[in-house]
Amino acid sequence: MSRGILSLTHEEIEAWCLEHGEQRFRADQIRRWLFENRASSFDGMLDLSKALREKLNESFTLFTGEVVTHQVASDLTEKLLLKMPGGDTVECVLMREPDRRTICISTQVGCAMGCVFCASGMLGLKRNLEREEILEQILRLDRLLDPGERLTNIVVMGIGEPLQNLPILLPVLDDVTDSKGLGLSPRRITISTVGLPAKIRELAEVGKPYNLAVSLHASTDQLRDELVPVNDKIGIEAILEATDEYFATSGRRVTFEYVLLGGLNDQPEHAHQLAGLLKSRNAHVNLIPMNRVETLEFDEPSASRTTEFVSILEARGIVATVRKRKGADIDAACGQLRLKAAANDEAATS
């Protein structure tokens, strides 16, 4: 099987060109077609010679994955389920807003964090995604945009714990921010984590102003241990210390994600406790009303309880927003589409 060209760095494409009797600048042209011109095939790279296009077709494939499901919501959110050559599936999403075109990408096949309300980890962690598998998500979603539309933001919040795959993720983001890639500012990229202090510090040392989002979901260790099992080995205080260092190093305000689970972590006392944790910090709380998952027994909070939670935080000086629900009429919650596909595959083989 041909190798995926997205597995090659810019330097490796240059080396391949030289090995095949082509000049070094051809690599820039190829990259431009991949990232800027949204080529759908090597044959469409029209400023390359026919001979070079034939060499590319012989050596590489543009994408190695296959789109097995493509859902489009009434709000024009689009979700892809991609099947990789080994059969693993992964999800990614394009979200449209008046002034933004945001994509959400995955970094692992499954997740080991075990958050009890999340569909992403219900099948466990299988493996990290490779460079070309992450890039393919980005470039396939970018190709869903109309010619006049441009990608404005990337959130690394899909399936998996991104900080567990930093050695692969960071070079991909270098491609995305490179002027010969997508040319996106690091300030337009948000990396989400369940809260791994050592990895947060490692990300800070990179020296790029990426936005950091921490999935907190609870205001006490006792409750967080129940909702996010890995917390019993970490603790909220250690996470907050690491995020303080991230802010000091990067200058970027940290966002704390908080999924509101009806009757579980959405009470006024929880809001006051959360405000107490963050009162001295330059922080932003992003509240996420539970997105119902059929196989889980958690409920959405009431609209009035969500409003009250926000009001308490704001009254105590905490910046808080409620995440807009996108793609509500498709399998919107992260991991749902993959979970459904796995169930269908199991049913078909039983």
C-alpha positions as CSV (number, residue, x, y, z in Angstrom):
1,M,0.0,0.0,0.0
2,S,1.2,3.5,-0.8
3,R,2.5,5.7,2.0
4,G,0.4,8.6,3.1
5,I,2.1,11.8,2.1
6,L,0.8,13.5,5.3
7,S,3.2,11.3,7.3
8,L,6.1,13.3,5.8
9,T,7.4,16.6,7.2
10,H,8.3,19.5,4.9
11,E,12.0,18.4,5.1
12,E,11.1,14.8,4.2
13,I,9.1,16.0,1.2
14,E,12.1,18.0,0.1
15,A,14.4,15.0,0.5
16,W,12.0,12.8,-1.5
17,C,11.9,15.4,-4.3
18,L,15.7,15.5,-4.5
19,E,15.9,11.7,-4.5
20,H,13.5,11.6,-7.5
21,G,15.4,14.2,-9.6
22,E,13.2,17.2,-8.7
23,Q,14.2,20.5,-7.4
24,R,13.9,21.4,-3.7
25,F,11.2,24.1,-4.3
26,R,8.8,21.5,-5.5
27,A,8.2,20.6,-1.9
28,D,6.8,24.1,-1.3
29,Q,4.5,23.7,-4.2
30,I,3.3,20.3,-3.0
31,R,2.7,21.6,0.6
32,R,0.8,24.6,-0.8
33,W,-1.6,22.2,-2.6
34,L,-2.0,20.1,0.5
35,F,-2.6,22.9,3.0
36,E,-3.7,26.1,1.1
37,N,-5.2,25.0,-2.2
38,R,-7.2,22.0,-0.8
39,A,-6.1,19.6,-3.5
40,S,-8.4,16.5,-3.7
41,S,-5.7,14.5,-5.7
42,F,-2.2,14.7,-6.9
43,D,-3.5,15.0,-10.5
44,G,-5.1,18.3,-9.5
45,M,-1.8,19.9,-8.5
46,L,-1.6,21.7,-11.8
47,D,1.6,23.6,-11.5
48,L,3.5,20.3,-11.1
49,S,4.8,18.5,-14.2
50,K,2.9,15.5,-15.3
51,A,6.0,13.3,-14.6
52,L,6.1,14.6,-11.0
53,R,2.4,14.0,-10.5
54,E,2.8,10.4,-11.7
55,K,5.7,9.9,-9.3
56,L,3.5,11.2,-6.4
57,N,0.7,8.8,-7.4
58,E,3.2,5.9,-7.5
59,S,4.7,6.7,-4.1
60,F,1.9,8.2,-2.0
61,T,-1.8,8.5,-1.3
62,L,-3.3,11.8,-0.3
63,F,-5.4,10.4,2.5
64,T,-5.0,7.0,4.0
65,G,-8.3,7.0,5.9
66,E,-11.9,6.5,4.7
67,V,-14.9,8.6,5.5
68,V,-17.5,6.0,6.7
69,T,-20.0,8.5,8.1
70,H,-20.6,12.2,7.2
71,Q,-23.3,13.9,9.2
72,V,-24.6,17.4,8.6
73,A,-26.7,19.1,11.3
74,S,-29.4,21.8,10.7
75,D,-27.0,24.4,12.1
76,L,-24.4,23.3,9.4
77,T,-22.2,21.5,11.9
78,E,-20.5,18.6,10.1
79,K,-19.2,15.4,11.7
80,L,-16.9,12.8,10.2
81,L,-16.2,9.3,11.3
82,L,-13.0,8.2,9.7
83,K,-11.7,4.6,9.4
84,M,-8.0,4.3,9.4
85,P,-6.1,1.5,7.4
86,G,-6.0,-0.8,10.4
87,G,-9.8,-0.5,11.0
88,D,-9.7,2.0,13.9
89,T,-12.2,4.8,13.8
90,V,-12.0,8.4,14.9
91,E,-14.3,11.4,15.0
92,C,-13.8,15.0,14.0
93,V,-16.1,18.0,13.7
94,L,-16.5,21.2,11.8
95,M,-18.6,24.0,13.6
96,R,-19.8,27.1,11.8
97,E,-20.5,30.4,13.5
98,P,-21.0,33.8,11.9
99,D,-17.4,34.9,12.5
100,R,-15.7,31.6,13.0
101,R,-15.0,28.3,11.4
102,T,-13.8,25.9,14.2
103,I,-12.8,22.3,13.9
104,C,-12.5,19.8,16.7
105,I,-10.0,16.9,16.3
106,S,-9.1,13.7,18.1
107,T,-5.6,12.6,19.2
108,Q,-6.2,9.0,20.3
109,V,-8.3,5.9,19.4
110,G,-10.3,5.8,22.6
111,C,-9.3,7.3,25.9
112,A,-7.8,6.0,29.2
113,M,-9.0,8.8,31.4
114,G,-12.3,7.1,32.2
115,C,-14.6,10.2,32.8
116,V,-17.8,8.5,33.8
117,F,-20.1,10.8,31.7
118,C,-18.1,10.7,28.5
119,A,-18.7,8.4,25.5
120,S,-15.1,8.8,24.2
121,G,-13.6,6.4,26.8
122,M,-16.3,3.8,27.0
123,L,-14.3,1.4,24.8
124,G,-11.0,2.2,26.6
125,L,-7.8,3.4,25.0
126,K,-6.4,1.5,22.0
127,R,-3.5,3.7,20.8
128,N,-2.2,7.1,20.0
129,L,-3.0,8.5,16.6
130,E,-0.1,9.0,14.2
131,R,0.9,12.3,12.6
132,E,-0.9,11.7,9.3
133,E,-4.1,10.5,11.1
134,I,-4.3,13.8,13.0
135,L,-3.4,15.9,10.0
136,E,-6.0,14.1,7.9
137,Q,-8.8,15.1,10.2
138,I,-7.7,18.8,9.9
139,L,-7.4,18.7,6.1
140,R,-10.5,16.8,5.4
141,L,-12.6,19.2,7.6
142,D,-10.9,22.2,5.9
143,R,-12.0,20.8,2.5
144,L,-15.6,20.9,3.7
145,L,-15.5,24.7,3.7
146,D,-16.6,26.7,0.7
147,P,-13.9,28.4,-1.4
148,G,-14.6,31.7,0.4
149,E,-14.5,30.2,3.9
150,R,-11.3,29.9,5.9
151,L,-10.5,27.9,9.0
152,T,-10.2,30.2,12.0
153,N,-9.8,28.0,15.1
154,I,-8.8,24.5,16.1
155,V,-9.8,22.8,19.4
156,V,-8.0,19.6,20.3
157,M,-10.9,18.3,22.3
158,G,-12.0,15.2,20.5
159,I,-11.5,11.6,21.4
160,G,-8.5,11.0,23.7
161,E,-6.2,12.9,26.1
162,P,-4.1,15.2,23.9
163,L,-1.3,15.7,26.4
164,Q,-0.6,11.9,26.3
165,N,0.2,12.3,22.6
166,L,2.3,15.4,22.7
167,P,5.3,14.1,20.7
168,I,3.0,13.6,17.8
169,L,0.6,16.4,18.3
170,L,3.1,19.3,18.6
171,P,4.8,18.7,15.2
172,V,1.3,18.6,13.7
173,L,0.5,21.9,15.2
174,D,3.8,23.2,13.9
175,D,2.6,22.4,10.4
176,V,-0.8,24.0,11.1
177,T,0.9,27.3,12.3
178,D,3.7,27.3,9.7
179,S,3.4,30.0,7.0
180,K,3.8,27.2,4.5
181,G,1.1,25.2,6.2
182,L,-2.3,26.6,7.2
183,G,-0.7,29.7,8.7
184,L,-3.0,29.6,11.8
185,S,-1.9,31.6,14.9
186,P,-1.1,29.5,18.0
187,R,-3.6,31.8,19.8
188,R,-6.3,30.2,17.6
189,I,-5.6,26.7,18.9
190,T,-6.9,25.3,22.1
191,I,-5.6,22.1,23.7
192,S,-7.8,20.3,26.2
193,T,-6.7,18.1,29.0
194,V,-8.2,16.2,31.9
195,G,-5.5,17.9,34.0
196,L,-2.0,16.2,33.9
197,P,0.3,18.5,35.8
198,A,3.6,17.2,34.5
199,K,2.3,17.4,30.9
200,I,0.8,20.9,31.4
201,R,4.3,22.0,32.4
202,E,5.8,20.2,29.4
203,L,3.4,22.1,27.1
204,A,4.3,25.4,28.8
205,E,8.0,24.7,28.0
206,V,7.2,24.6,24.3
207,G,6.9,28.3,24.4
208,K,3.9,28.6,22.1
209,P,0.9,30.6,23.2
210,Y,-1.6,27.8,22.8
211,N,-4.8,28.1,24.8
212,L,-5.2,25.5,27.5
213,A,-8.5,24.1,28.6
214,V,-8.7,21.9,31.7
215,S,-11.7,19.5,32.1
216,L,-12.3,20.1,35.8
217,H,-16.0,19.1,36.2
218,A,-16.0,19.2,40.0
219,S,-15.1,21.6,42.8
220,T,-13.9,19.1,45.4
221,D,-11.5,16.1,45.1
222,Q,-14.2,13.8,46.6
223,L,-16.6,14.5,43.8
224,R,-13.9,14.7,41.1
225,D,-12.6,11.3,42.1
226,E,-16.1,9.9,41.3
227,L,-16.5,11.7,37.9
228,V,-12.8,11.7,36.7
229,P,-11.2,8.6,38.2
230,V,-7.6,9.6,37.4
231,N,-8.0,12.5,39.9
232,D,-7.4,10.2,42.8
233,K,-3.7,10.1,41.8
234,I,-3.5,13.9,41.0
235,G,-5.8,16.2,43.0
236,I,-7.3,19.5,42.1
237,E,-4.6,21.5,43.9
238,A,-1.8,20.0,41.8
239,I,-3.7,20.8,38.7
240,L,-4.3,24.4,39.7
241,E,-0.6,24.8,40.6
242,A,0.3,23.6,37.1
243,T,-2.2,25.9,35.4
244,D,-0.8,28.8,37.4
245,E,2.6,28.0,35.9
246,Y,1.1,27.7,32.4
247,F,-0.5,31.2,32.7
248,A,2.8,32.7,34.1
249,T,4.8,31.2,31.2
250,S,2.4,31.6,28.3
251,G,0.4,34.6,29.3
252,R,-2.7,32.8,28.2
253,R,-5.7,32.7,30.5
254,V,-6.7,29.1,31.3
255,T,-10.2,27.9,30.6
256,F,-11.8,25.4,33.0
257,E,-14.3,23.2,31.4
258,Y,-17.2,22.1,33.7
259,V,-19.8,19.7,32.5
260,L,-23.1,20.3,34.4
261,L,-24.7,17.0,35.4
262,G,-28.2,17.4,36.6
263,G,-28.5,16.9,40.3
264,L,-24.9,15.9,40.7
265,N,-22.5,18.8,40.3
266,D,-24.8,21.7,39.4
267,Q,-26.0,22.8,42.8
268,P,-25.4,26.4,44.2
269,E,-22.9,25.0,46.7
270,H,-20.8,23.6,43.9
271,A,-20.8,27.0,42.2
272,H,-19.6,28.7,45.4
273,Q,-16.9,26.0,45.9
274,L,-15.7,26.5,42.3
275,A,-15.6,30.2,42.7
276,G,-13.5,29.8,45.8
277,L,-11.0,27.7,43.9
278,L,-10.6,30.2,41.1
279,K,-11.1,33.5,42.9
280,S,-7.5,34.6,42.8
281,R,-6.8,33.3,39.3
282,N,-7.2,34.8,35.8
283,A,-9.5,32.1,34.8
284,H,-12.5,31.5,32.5
285,V,-15.1,28.8,33.3
286,N,-16.8,27.2,30.3
287,L,-20.0,25.5,31.5
288,I,-21.2,22.6,29.4
289,P,-24.7,21.3,30.0
290,M,-24.6,17.5,29.8
291,N,-25.1,16.3,26.2
292,R,-27.3,13.2,26.7
293,V,-25.7,9.9,25.8
294,E,-28.1,6.9,25.4
295,T,-25.9,4.4,27.3
296,L,-25.2,6.7,30.3
297,E,-27.6,7.6,33.1
298,F,-26.7,11.2,33.6
299,D,-29.2,14.0,33.0
300,E,-29.0,17.5,31.6
301,P,-29.3,20.3,34.1
302,S,-32.4,22.5,34.0
303,A,-32.1,25.8,32.2
304,S,-32.8,27.6,35.5
305,R,-30.1,25.7,37.4
306,T,-27.6,26.5,34.6
307,T,-28.5,30.2,34.8
308,E,-28.2,30.2,38.6
309,F,-24.8,28.5,38.4
310,V,-23.5,31.2,36.0
311,S,-25.0,34.0,38.2
312,I,-23.2,32.7,41.3
313,L,-19.8,32.6,39.5
314,E,-20.2,36.0,38.0
315,A,-21.3,37.5,41.3
316,R,-18.0,36.3,42.8
317,G,-16.0,37.8,39.9
318,I,-15.4,34.6,37.9
319,V,-15.8,35.0,34.1
320,A,-18.2,32.3,33.0
321,T,-19.9,31.3,29.8
322,V,-22.2,28.5,28.7
323,R,-21.1,26.5,25.7
324,K,-23.4,26.7,22.7
325,R,-24.7,23.3,21.8
326,K,-23.7,22.5,18.2
327,G,-25.0,19.7,16.0
328,A,-27.8,18.9,18.4
329,D,-29.7,16.9,15.8
330,I,-26.8,14.6,15.0
331,D,-24.5,12.4,17.2
332,A,-23.1,15.6,18.7
333,A,-21.4,14.3,21.9
334,C,-17.8,13.3,21.4
335,G,-17.4,9.6,20.9
336,Q,-21.1,8.9,20.2
337,L,-20.7,8.3,16.5
338,R,-17.7,5.9,17.1
339,L,-19.6,4.1,19.8
340,K,-22.6,3.6,17.5
341,A,-20.4,2.3,14.7
342,A,-18.7,-0.2,17.0
343,A,-22.1,-1.4,18.2
344,N,-23.3,-1.8,14.6
345,D,-20.1,-3.7,13.7
346,E,-20.6,-6.0,16.7
347,A,-24.2,-6.7,15.8
348,A,-23.2,-7.5,12.2
349,T,-20.7,-10.1,13.2
350,S,-22.7,-11.7,16.0
